[in-house]
Amino acid sequence: MVRYQREPFIQRFARFDEWSGKSVLEVGCGTGSDLSMFARHGAHTFGLDLTHAGATLATQRLRHHKAAGSAMVADCESAPFADDTFDLVYSWGVIHHSPNTALAAKEIVRVTKPGGRIVVMIYNRKSLVALQAYLMYGFLKGRPTRPLADIMASHLESPGTKAFTEDEARAMFSTLEDVRITPVVTIYDLRIGRERFLPQWMCSLVPQRLGYFMVIDGRKPMSANAAAKPPADVTSLTEPRNAN
């Protein structure tokens, strides 16, 4: 699969084979590549996507692989799940597109079980890609004072795309324990055309701290009454949570 050829490090963070029998939510599942990998390794998988096309394609992919799981249309800033529901909440390159990324992060933490894990990839503002964007759309355009946030929102991927510093990422997930924030250099850092990249081995020549991908990996703390709380009923996870 092209996705895992270009991003072979996904396995290192997702650890698909560690979630058999556990409940996994993917926020922004897209066409379901990662969602189906969790399901094929035995996880109880649930995906949400902002688009009908994404949720439909993800469901079709699950069925194609004869993997259990489901995907629905929902906004990550208001996840339709109860508190403390999932063993893992995973999101890869999604919430930096959300209008309120901090709120999306808060929702991810909310629906994770105490003791559960969170793995989220967002874009790194202090990256080689961001520098290239500034040089192309700021400095070389005679606008050296143009804010980097404006450049990235206007010229990278979809309108409004954001990128964050490590301190900002840590602040958004400040309630987690054992947090690791890892920049990752990818072939997208070495793009020389829309579909042309320098060889994968050249990624090792770029300092890791300049990687465009930034992965937050942490654990939700155990609450005082977590041991007394019954586990969530994964058969009813698609039911909206009580608005009260």
TACOR-V90827 format. One record per residue. D_CENTER is the distance of its C-alpha to the mean C-alpha in Angstrom with 1 decimal. Layout:
BEGIN
d_center=D_CENTER
d_center=D_CENTER
END
This chain:
BEGIN
d_center=19.0
d_center=18.2
d_center=14.4
d_center=15.2
d_center=18.2
d_center=16.3
d_center=13.4
d_center=15.4
d_center=13.6
d_center=10.7
d_center=13.3
d_center=14.0
d_center=10.7
d_center=10.2
d_center=14.0
d_center=14.5
d_center=18.1
d_center=17.9
d_center=16.9
d_center=20.1
d_center=21.5
d_center=18.6
d_center=16.7
d_center=13.0
d_center=10.9
d_center=7.9
d_center=6.8
d_center=7.3
d_center=8.9
d_center=10.9
d_center=13.9
d_center=12.8
d_center=12.9
d_center=10.6
d_center=11.8
d_center=15.3
d_center=15.0
d_center=14.3
d_center=17.2
d_center=19.5
d_center=19.3
d_center=20.5
d_center=17.8
d_center=18.3
d_center=15.3
d_center=14.3
d_center=12.0
d_center=11.9
d_center=11.8
d_center=13.7
d_center=16.0
d_center=18.8
d_center=18.5
d_center=15.0
d_center=15.9
d_center=19.2
d_center=18.2
d_center=15.7
d_center=18.7
d_center=21.0
d_center=19.1
d_center=19.3
d_center=23.0
d_center=23.6
d_center=22.6
d_center=24.5
d_center=21.5
d_center=21.3
d_center=18.6
d_center=18.0
d_center=15.8
d_center=16.7
d_center=16.5
d_center=15.3
d_center=13.9
d_center=11.0
d_center=13.4
d_center=15.8
d_center=14.5
d_center=17.6
d_center=17.7
d_center=19.9
d_center=19.3
d_center=18.7
d_center=17.9
d_center=15.3
d_center=15.6
d_center=11.9
d_center=8.9
d_center=5.8
d_center=2.5
d_center=2.5
d_center=4.5
d_center=5.1
d_center=6.5
d_center=8.5
d_center=10.4
d_center=11.3
d_center=14.9
d_center=14.4
d_center=11.2
d_center=13.1
d_center=14.0
d_center=10.6
d_center=9.9
d_center=13.4
d_center=12.9
d_center=10.1
d_center=12.8
d_center=15.6
d_center=14.8
d_center=14.2
d_center=17.6
d_center=19.6
d_center=19.1
d_center=15.9
d_center=12.8
d_center=9.4
d_center=6.8
d_center=3.9
d_center=4.2
d_center=6.3
d_center=9.7
d_center=12.8
d_center=15.8
d_center=18.3
d_center=17.6
d_center=20.0
d_center=18.3
d_center=18.8
d_center=22.4
d_center=23.1
d_center=22.1
d_center=24.3
d_center=27.2
d_center=27.1
d_center=26.6
d_center=28.1
d_center=30.6
d_center=32.0
d_center=32.3
d_center=34.5
d_center=32.0
d_center=31.3
d_center=30.5
d_center=27.9
d_center=24.9
d_center=21.9
d_center=19.6
d_center=21.9
d_center=21.9
d_center=18.1
d_center=18.0
d_center=21.0
d_center=20.6
d_center=17.1
d_center=15.4
d_center=15.8
d_center=18.0
d_center=16.5
d_center=13.6
d_center=13.2
d_center=12.8
d_center=13.4
d_center=15.7
d_center=15.2
d_center=17.5
d_center=15.6
d_center=12.3
d_center=14.7
d_center=16.4
d_center=13.5
d_center=13.0
d_center=16.8
d_center=17.6
d_center=15.9
d_center=18.1
d_center=18.0
d_center=15.1
d_center=14.5
d_center=12.9
d_center=13.1
d_center=13.4
d_center=13.5
d_center=16.0
d_center=15.5
d_center=18.0
d_center=16.6
d_center=18.1
d_center=21.3
d_center=21.5
d_center=25.1
d_center=24.8
d_center=22.5
d_center=22.5
d_center=24.3
d_center=23.0
d_center=24.9
d_center=25.2
d_center=22.3
d_center=24.6
d_center=24.8
d_center=21.3
d_center=23.2
d_center=25.4
d_center=22.8
d_center=22.3
d_center=19.0
d_center=18.6
d_center=18.5
d_center=15.5
d_center=13.3
d_center=10.0
d_center=9.6
d_center=8.0
d_center=8.8
d_center=10.4
d_center=12.9
d_center=15.2
d_center=16.4
d_center=20.1
d_center=22.7
d_center=24.7
d_center=28.4
d_center=28.8
d_center=25.9
d_center=28.4
d_center=30.4
d_center=27.8
d_center=27.7
d_center=24.6
d_center=22.9
d_center=24.4
d_center=21.7
d_center=24.2
d_center=23.9
d_center=20.2
d_center=20.3
d_center=22.9
d_center=22.0
d_center=22.3
d_center=25.5
d_center=25.3
d_center=27.8
END
